[in-house]
């Protein structure tokens, strides 16, 4: 059971953070930074 907890901790901390960061960079590149380009439009709509 201890091995399972250790693997679970590794998967849900280090690997998950790396995957989420990689996805964020990939989507930013693919959308050409729409979250930065359209920032003023977002504020206007709010």
N, CA, C and O atoms as a printed pandas DataFrame, in Angstrom:
     atom_number atom_name residue_name chain_id  residue_number  x_coord  y_coord  z_coord
0              1         N          UNK        A               1    0.818   -1.188    0.000
1              2        CA          UNK        A               1    0.000    0.000    0.000
2              3         C          UNK        A               1    0.868    1.261    0.000
3              4         O          UNK        A               1    0.493    2.272   -0.593
4              5         N          UNK        A               2    2.005    1.204    0.651
5              6        CA          UNK        A               2    2.914    2.355    0.702
6              7         C          UNK        A               2    3.456    2.685   -0.680
7              8         O          UNK        A               2    3.625    3.857   -1.017
8              9         N          UNK        A               3    3.727    1.665   -1.481
9             10        CA          UNK        A               3    4.227    1.888   -2.845
10            11         C          UNK        A               3    3.158    2.595   -3.668
11            12         O          UNK        A               3    3.465    3.505   -4.438
12            13         N          UNK        A               4    1.919    2.184   -3.508
13            14        CA          UNK        A               4    0.816    2.795   -4.236
14            15         C          UNK        A               4    0.661    4.272   -3.867
15            16         O          UNK        A               4    0.421    5.111   -4.736
16            17         N          UNK        A               5    0.795    4.577   -2.614
17            18        CA          UNK        A               5    0.718    5.975   -2.178
18            19         C          UNK        A               5    1.867    6.800   -2.731
19            20         O          UNK        A               5    1.674    7.956   -3.108
20            21         N          UNK        A               6    3.050    6.226   -2.785
21            22        CA          UNK        A               6    4.209    6.924   -3.326
22            23         C          UNK        A               6    4.028    7.206   -4.806
23            24         O          UNK        A               6    4.286    8.321   -5.260
24            25         N          UNK        A               7    3.587    6.212   -5.565
25            26        CA          UNK        A               7    3.348    6.402   -6.999
26            27         C          UNK        A               7    2.249    7.445   -7.205
27            28         O          UNK        A               7    2.367    8.308   -8.075
28            29         N          UNK        A               8    1.206    7.369   -6.426
29            30        CA          UNK        A               8    0.118    8.332   -6.531
30            31         C          UNK        A               8    0.605    9.757   -6.259
31            32         O          UNK        A               8    0.234   10.686   -6.976
32            33         N          UNK        A               9    1.427    9.928   -5.238
33            34        CA          UNK        A               9    1.968   11.252   -4.926
34            35         C          UNK        A               9    2.811   11.795   -6.068
35            36         O          UNK        A               9    2.722   12.978   -6.400
36            37         N          UNK        A              10    3.623   10.946   -6.668
37            38        CA          UNK        A              10    4.472   11.381   -7.782
38            39         C          UNK        A              10    3.619   11.766   -8.983
39            40         O          UNK        A              10    3.863   12.798   -9.608
40            41         N          UNK        A              11    2.624   10.951   -9.313
41            42        CA          UNK        A              11    1.770   11.237  -10.464
42            43         C          UNK        A              11    0.968   12.520  -10.289
43            44         O          UNK        A              11    0.830   13.296  -11.235
44            45         N          UNK        A              12    0.444   12.751   -9.102
45            46        CA          UNK        A              12   -0.430   13.893   -8.895
46            47         C          UNK        A              12    0.313   15.160   -8.512
47            48         O          UNK        A              12   -0.318   16.200   -8.323
48            49         N          UNK        A              13    1.622   15.109   -8.392
49            50        CA          UNK        A              13    2.361   16.332   -8.101
50            51         C          UNK        A              13    3.286   16.674   -9.258
51            52         O          UNK        A              13    2.993   17.591  -10.025
52            53         N          UNK        A              14    4.367   15.978   -9.398
53            54        CA          UNK        A              14    5.392   16.365  -10.362
54            55         C          UNK        A              14    4.945   16.149  -11.805
55            56         O          UNK        A              14    5.100   17.046  -12.635
56            57         N          UNK        A              15    4.405   15.002  -12.112
57            58        CA          UNK        A              15    4.025   14.712  -13.490
58            59         C          UNK        A              15    2.831   15.567  -13.908
59            60         O          UNK        A              15    2.809   16.086  -15.024
60            61         N          UNK        A              16    1.855   15.719  -13.043
61            62        CA          UNK        A              16    0.679   16.522  -13.363
62            63         C          UNK        A              16    1.061   17.973  -13.617
63            64         O          UNK        A              16    0.559   18.585  -14.560
64            65         N          UNK        A              17    1.932   18.528  -12.801
65            66        CA          UNK        A              17    2.376   19.913  -12.997
66            67         C          UNK        A              17    3.098   20.053  -14.325
67            68         O          UNK        A              17    2.870   21.023  -15.047
68            69         N          UNK        A              18    3.963   19.107  -14.663
69            70        CA          UNK        A              18    4.690   19.169  -15.927
70            71         C          UNK        A              18    3.737   19.078  -17.117
71            72         O          UNK        A              18    3.897   19.811  -18.093
72            73         N          UNK        A              19    2.764   18.201  -17.046
73            74        CA          UNK        A              19    1.800   18.043  -18.148
74            75         C          UNK        A              19    0.953   19.300  -18.292
75            76         O          UNK        A              19    0.714   19.753  -19.412
76            77         N          UNK        A              20    0.500   19.867  -17.194
77            78        CA          UNK        A              20   -0.312   21.081  -17.260
78            79         C          UNK        A              20    0.481   22.264  -17.815
79            80         O          UNK        A              20   -0.049   23.050  -18.601
80            81         N          UNK        A              21    1.734   22.395  -17.417
81            82        CA          UNK        A              21    2.567   23.472  -17.960
82            83         C          UNK        A              21    2.828   23.285  -19.448
83            84         O          UNK        A              21    2.798   24.250  -20.212
84            85         N          UNK        A              22    3.083   22.054  -19.860
85            86        CA          UNK        A              22    3.301   21.780  -21.279
86            87         C          UNK        A              22    2.039   22.077  -22.088
87            88         O          UNK        A              22    2.126   22.640  -23.180
88            89         N          UNK        A              23    0.886   21.712  -21.574
89            90        CA          UNK        A              23   -0.373   21.993  -22.269
90            91         C          UNK        A              23   -0.606   23.498  -22.369
91            92         O          UNK        A              23   -1.058   23.987  -23.405
92            93         N          UNK        A              24   -0.304   24.228  -21.312
93            94        CA          UNK        A              24   -0.487   25.681  -21.333
94            95         C          UNK        A              24    0.398   26.333  -22.389
95            96         O          UNK        A              24   -0.053   27.206  -23.130
96            97         N          UNK        A              25    1.639   25.913  -22.456
97            98        CA          UNK        A              25    2.552   26.460  -23.472
98            99         C          UNK        A              25    2.076   26.088  -24.864
99           100         O          UNK        A              25    2.091   26.928  -25.764
100          101         N          UNK        A              26    1.654   24.844  -25.062
101          102        CA          UNK        A              26    1.194   24.389  -26.374
102          103         C          UNK        A              26   -0.029   25.189  -26.833
103          104         O          UNK        A              26   -0.080   25.644  -27.975
104          105         N          UNK        A              27   -1.015   25.359  -25.942
105          106        CA          UNK        A              27   -2.211   26.108  -26.319
106          107         C          UNK        A              27   -1.899   27.585  -26.566
107          108         O          UNK        A              27   -2.499   28.204  -27.445
108          109         N          UNK        A              28   -0.969   28.150  -25.801
109          110        CA          UNK        A              28   -0.581   29.540  -26.024
110          111         C          UNK        A              28    0.050   29.706  -27.393
111          112         O          UNK        A              28   -0.236   30.674  -28.098
112          113         N          UNK        A              29    0.903   28.775  -27.774
113          114        CA          UNK        A              29    1.546   28.841  -29.087
114          115         C          UNK        A              29    0.525   28.629  -30.202
115          116         O          UNK        A              29    0.516   29.368  -31.187
116          117         N          UNK        A              30   -0.332   27.622  -30.050
117          118        CA          UNK        A              30   -1.319   27.302  -31.095
118          119         C          UNK        A              30   -2.341   28.419  -31.303
119          120         O          UNK        A              30   -2.797   28.628  -32.427
120          121         N          UNK        A              31   -2.708   29.138  -30.246
121          122        CA          UNK        A              31   -3.690   30.218  -30.377
122          123         C          UNK        A              31   -3.017   31.578  -30.544
123          124         O          UNK        A              31   -3.680   32.615  -30.535
124          125         N          UNK        A              32   -1.713   31.562  -30.695
125          126        CA          UNK        A              32   -0.910   32.773  -30.852
126          127         C          UNK        A              32   -1.138   33.761  -29.713
127          128         O          UNK        A              32   -1.191   34.971  -29.930
128          129         N          UNK        A              33   -1.271   33.235  -28.503
129          130        CA          UNK        A              33   -1.365   34.065  -27.304
130          131         C          UNK        A              33   -2.654   34.859  -27.213
131          132         O          UNK        A              33   -2.638   36.029  -26.833
132          133         N          UNK        A              34   -3.774   34.233  -27.560
133          134        CA          UNK        A              34   -5.052   34.946  -27.557
134          135         C          UNK        A              34   -5.381   35.507  -26.177
135          136         O          UNK        A              34   -6.048   36.538  -26.083
136          137         N          UNK        A              35   -4.938   34.867  -25.124
137          138        CA          UNK        A              35   -5.245   35.362  -23.787
138          139         C          UNK        A              35   -4.515   36.669  -23.491
139          140         O          UNK        A              35   -4.916   37.412  -22.595
140          141         N          UNK        A              36   -3.449   36.954  -24.232
141          142        CA          UNK        A              36   -2.734   38.221  -24.061
142          143         C          UNK        A              36   -3.197   39.251  -25.081
143          144         O          UNK        A              36   -3.353   40.427  -24.754
144          145         N          UNK        A              37   -3.416   38.809  -26.315
145          146        CA          UNK        A              37   -3.824   39.720  -27.382
146          147         C          UNK        A              37   -5.197   40.317  -27.125
147          148         O          UNK        A              37   -5.431   41.480  -27.454
148          149         N          UNK        A              38   -6.099   39.556  -26.551
149          150        CA          UNK        A              38   -7.477   40.003  -26.380
150          151         C          UNK        A              38   -7.790   40.438  -24.943
151          152         O          UNK        A              38   -8.950   40.440  -24.531
152          153         N          UNK        A              39   -6.768   40.799  -24.198
153          154        CA          UNK        A              39   -6.965   41.159  -22.797
154          155         C          UNK        A              39   -7.871   42.381  -22.644
155          156         O          UNK        A              39   -8.771   42.387  -21.804
156          157         N          UNK        A              40   -7.638   43.400  -23.443
157          158        CA          UNK        A              40   -8.466   44.615  -23.347
158          159         C          UNK        A              40   -9.908   44.317  -23.757
159          160         O          UNK        A              40  -10.838   44.873  -23.172
160          161         N          UNK        A              41  -10.107   43.466  -24.733
161          162        CA          UNK        A              41  -11.455   43.075  -25.143
162          163         C          UNK        A              41  -12.155   42.326  -23.996
163          164         O          UNK        A              41  -13.351   42.509  -23.767
164          165         N          UNK        A              42  -11.420   41.505  -23.300
165          166        CA          UNK        A              42  -11.994   40.792  -22.161
166          167         C          UNK        A              42  -12.462   41.791  -21.093
167          168         O          UNK        A              42  -13.562   41.656  -20.558
168          169         N          UNK        A              43  -11.639   42.777  -20.790
169          170        CA          UNK        A              43  -12.023   43.764  -19.793
170          171         C          UNK        A              43  -13.225   44.578  -20.266
171          172         O          UNK        A              43  -14.102   44.908  -19.468
172          173         N          UNK        A              44  -13.270   44.902  -21.558
173          174        CA          UNK        A              44  -14.401   45.657  -22.090
174          175         C          UNK        A              44  -15.697   44.868  -21.941
175          176         O          UNK        A              44  -16.734   45.432  -21.591
176          177         N          UNK        A              45  -15.638   43.566  -22.207
177          178        CA          UNK        A              45  -16.837   42.746  -22.131
178          179         C          UNK        A              45  -17.289   42.511  -20.683
179          180         O          UNK        A              45  -18.473   42.302  -20.417
180          181         N          UNK        A              46  -16.352   42.547  -19.782
181          182        CA          UNK        A              46  -16.730   42.380  -18.374
182          183         C          UNK        A              46  -17.451   43.603  -17.864
183          184         O          UNK        A              46  -17.846   43.646  -16.699
